[in-house]
Amino acid sequence: MTITASMVKALRDKTGAGMMDAKKALTETGGDMEAAVDWLRAKGIAKADKKAGRTAAEGLVAVAVKGGRGVVVEVNSETDFVGRNADFQQMVGEIATVALGVADVDALRAAPMGGKTVGEIVTDKIATIGENLSLRRMASVEGSTVAAYVHNATAEGMGKIGVLVAIEGGDADKAAAVGKQVAMHVAATSPASLDVADLDPALVEREKAVLTEQARESGKPDNVIEKMIVGRMNKFYQEVCLLKQSFVINPDLTVEKAVAEAAPGAKVKAFVRLAVGEGIEKEEEDFAAEVAKTMKG
């Protein structure tokens, strides 16, 4: 029997399966729609893929550090309940460990774990947990000392916000101690960059344009306006660049000076901060509805 595009579309709409999976199911069942649905269900494809349309904006971030390398990964789920699920936590922790040996999230999805790839493990867990899950992001830093901090930790090394700070030079113990403090600072302030040179040029230009327009409304001469903009941009840099920010533990010092004082010869080389669900548009849902949906599975 000829498998038409409309048949494939109908099966996809019914099950949420991918195009190639839907076509294979129809081919295997001679075009029988109901049999194709059962074939997909038997393979576990319909159940997992049908959930893929749901918004996964909860979940966990997990950190792992080994030697001079640190990684942080984000694995999303649909509800916050899953973040407290022991099986889910174990999977996320194992994924973070695997991430220590790969360069990016695509390589992580393809990396072996427990006899399968990480991507396959996540898909399998969708079927057992009953929610859409997504290995969304991975980031890493390297340095002579790497400090990690997890905010709102729900288990060892994982929670809602994960931060890594790489420090180069200085006494290792002192660098580790101040690095942990800087990681906590980053969790609280969410800097846009390490220093001015690392800022997104588009962000700088947008801020400068806003400040210029504000200054012009003052009616002052152009030479005065230029000086106003320089001063206001410097203030902007102090707010968004980690090294120039006032250290939350001692606001009299910048982060850069605080590190230099706590661990002479040490400098912050890099940092990363991942927060669960940031940048994902999530439909607002009241708590009762969330509970009801979870109970239905």
C-alpha positions in Angstrom: 0.0 0.0 0.0 1.2 3.5 -0.8 1.8 5.6 2.2 0.7 9.2 1.4 1.8 12.4 3.0 -1.7 13.0 4.3 -1.7 9.6 6.1 1.6 10.5 7.7 0.3 13.9 8.8 -2.9 12.3 10.3 -0.8 9.9 12.3 1.5 12.6 13.5 -1.4 14.8 14.6 -2.9 11.8 16.4 0.2 10.7 18.2 2.7 13.5 18.2 5.3 11.2 16.6 8.0 12.5 14.3 7.6 12.3 10.5 10.0 9.4 9.9 8.6 7.4 12.9 5.0 8.0 11.6 5.9 6.9 8.1 7.7 3.8 9.4 4.8 2.8 11.6 2.4 3.1 8.6 4.7 1.1 6.4 5.1 -1.6 9.1 1.3 -1.9 9.5 0.3 -1.7 5.9 -1.3 1.7 6.3 -3.6 0.7 9.1 -4.0 3.8 11.2 -5.0 2.2 14.5 -2.4 -0.5 14.1 0.2 2.2 13.4 -0.8 4.0 16.6 -0.4 0.7 18.6 3.0 0.1 16.9 4.2 3.6 18.0 2.9 3.0 21.5 4.6 -0.4 21.7 7.9 1.3 20.7 7.4 4.0 23.3 7.6 6.6 20.6 4.1 8.0 20.7 4.1 8.5 24.5 7.4 10.3 24.5 7.0 12.3 21.4 3.4 13.4 22.2 4.7 15.1 25.3 7.4 16.9 23.4 5.0 19.8 22.6 4.6 20.6 26.3 6.6 23.5 27.7 9.5 22.2 29.9 10.6 25.2 31.9 11.2 23.6 35.3 13.8 21.0 36.2 17.3 21.2 37.6 20.8 22.5 36.8 23.7 20.4 38.0 27.4 21.2 38.4 30.4 18.9 38.3 34.1 19.8 38.8 37.2 17.7 38.1 40.7 19.1 38.2 40.7 22.4 36.4 37.5 21.9 34.5 33.9 22.6 35.6 30.6 22.0 33.8 27.0 22.9 34.5 24.1 21.4 32.7 20.4 22.2 32.6 17.8 19.4 32.2 14.2 20.7 32.1 10.9 19.2 33.0 7.3 20.4 32.9 6.7 20.7 36.6 8.8 21.5 39.7 7.7 18.1 41.2 10.0 16.3 38.9 13.0 18.2 40.2 12.4 16.5 43.5 12.1 13.0 41.9 15.1 10.8 43.0 15.3 9.1 39.6 15.3 12.4 37.8 18.0 13.8 40.2 20.2 10.7 39.7 19.9 11.0 35.9 20.8 14.7 36.0 23.8 14.1 38.2 25.1 11.3 35.9 24.6 13.6 32.9 26.7 16.3 34.6 29.5 13.8 35.2 29.4 12.7 31.6 29.6 16.4 30.5 33.1 16.7 32.1 34.4 14.7 29.1 32.6 16.6 26.2 32.8 20.0 24.6 29.2 21.0 24.1 25.6 20.0 24.5 25.3 18.3 21.1 28.3 16.1 22.0 26.7 15.5 25.4 23.5 14.2 23.9 25.5 11.8 21.7 27.8 10.7 24.6 27.5 7.1 26.0 25.9 6.7 29.4 24.6 3.4 30.8 24.8 1.5 27.6 22.9 4.1 25.6 23.4 7.7 24.6 22.5 10.5 27.0 19.8 11.6 24.5 18.3 8.1 24.5 18.4 8.0 28.3 16.4 11.3 28.5 13.9 10.0 26.0 13.4 6.8 28.0 12.9 8.8 31.2 10.1 10.7 29.5 8.1 7.5 29.3 8.8 6.5 32.9 8.3 9.9 34.5 5.4 11.0 32.3 6.5 14.5 31.5 8.4 16.2 28.6 12.1 16.4 29.5 14.8 18.3 27.7 18.6 18.4 28.0 18.7 22.1 27.1 22.1 23.6 27.8 25.6 22.9 28.9 28.5 25.3 29.8 32.0 24.9 31.1 35.0 26.8 32.4 38.7 25.9 32.9 41.3 27.4 35.2 43.9 26.5 37.8 41.0 26.6 40.4 37.3 26.1 39.6 34.7 26.9 42.3 31.1 25.9 42.1 27.9 27.1 43.8 24.3 25.9 43.6 21.5 28.1 44.8 18.2 26.5 46.1 19.9 23.1 46.1 17.5 20.2 46.1 20.3 17.5 46.1 24.1 17.4 46.1 25.4 19.6 43.3 22.1 20.5 41.7 19.3 23.0 42.2 17.7 26.1 40.5 20.8 28.1 39.8 24.3 26.7 39.0 27.4 28.9 38.9 31.0 28.1 38.0 34.0 30.5 38.5 37.4 29.8 37.1 40.4 31.4 38.8 43.9 31.5 37.5 47.0 31.8 39.8 47.4 32.4 43.5 47.3 29.9 46.4 45.0 27.1 45.5 43.2 27.0 48.9 42.7 30.8 49.1 41.6 30.9 45.5 39.1 28.2 46.1 37.7 30.0 49.1 37.3 33.3 47.5 36.1 31.6 44.3 33.1 30.1 46.2 32.3 33.6 47.5 32.5 35.0 43.9 30.2 32.2 42.7 27.6 33.1 45.3 28.0 36.8 44.2 27.3 35.7 40.6 24.3 33.8 41.6 22.9 36.9 43.3 23.8 39.6 40.7 23.8 37.7 37.4 26.5 39.8 35.6 26.3 40.3 31.9 30.0 39.7 31.3 33.4 39.3 33.0 34.7 42.7 32.0 34.0 45.6 29.7 35.8 44.0 26.7 33.5 40.9 27.0 30.2 42.8 26.8 28.0 42.2 23.8 28.6 45.3 21.6 24.9 45.5 20.7 24.1 45.8 24.5 26.7 48.6 24.8 25.4 50.5 21.9 21.8 50.1 23.0 22.6 51.5 26.5 24.7 54.3 25.0 21.8 55.3 22.7 19.4 55.4 25.7 21.8 57.4 27.8 22.5 59.8 25.0 18.8 60.5 24.4 18.3 61.1 28.2 21.3 63.5 28.3 20.0 65.5 25.3 16.7 66.1 27.0 18.6 68.0 29.7 19.3 70.7 27.1 23.0 70.9 28.0 25.7 71.7 25.4 27.2 68.8 23.4 30.6 68.8 25.2 28.8 68.5 28.6 26.6 65.7 27.2 29.6 63.7 26.1 31.1 63.9 29.6 27.7 62.9 31.1 27.5 59.8 28.8 31.1 58.7 29.7 30.2 58.9 33.4 26.9 57.1 33.0 28.5 54.4 30.9 31.1 53.8 33.5 28.3 53.4 36.1 26.6 51.0 33.7 29.9 48.9 33.4 30.1 48.8 37.2 26.6 47.4 37.4 26.9 44.6 34.7 30.6 43.6 34.5 31.6 41.1 37.2 35.0 42.4 37.9 33.8 46.0 38.3 30.8 45.1 40.5 30.8 45.9 44.2 31.4 42.7 46.0 28.3 41.6 47.9 30.3 40.4 50.9 32.3 43.7 51.1 30.7 46.5 49.0 33.7 48.7 49.6 35.7 46.5 47.2 35.1 45.6 43.6 35.1 41.8 42.9 38.4 42.2 41.2 40.1 43.9 44.2 38.4 41.5 46.6 39.9 38.5 44.8 43.3 40.1 44.7 43.3 40.8 48.4 42.0 37.4 49.4 44.3 35.4 47.2 47.3 37.5 46.0 48.2 36.7 42.4 44.8 35.2 41.6 42.5 36.6 38.9 39.0 35.6 37.9 39.4 34.1 34.4 35.8 33.1 33.5 32.4 32.4 35.0 29.1 30.8 33.9 25.6 31.0 35.4 22.7 28.9 34.4 19.2 29.3 36.0 16.5 26.8 35.3 14.1 27.9 32.6 15.6 31.3 31.9 14.5 32.5 28.5 11.7 29.9 28.1 8.2 31.3 27.7 6.1 29.4 30.2 2.3 29.4 30.3 1.1 30.5 33.7 -0.8 27.8 35.5 -2.2 27.8 39.0 -1.0 25.4 41.6 -4.2 23.3 41.7 -4.1 22.8 37.9 -0.4 21.8 38.1 -1.2 19.2 40.7 -4.2 17.9 38.8 -2.1 17.5 35.6 0.6 15.7 37.5 -1.9 13.2 39.1 -3.3 12.4 35.6 0.2 11.5 34.4 
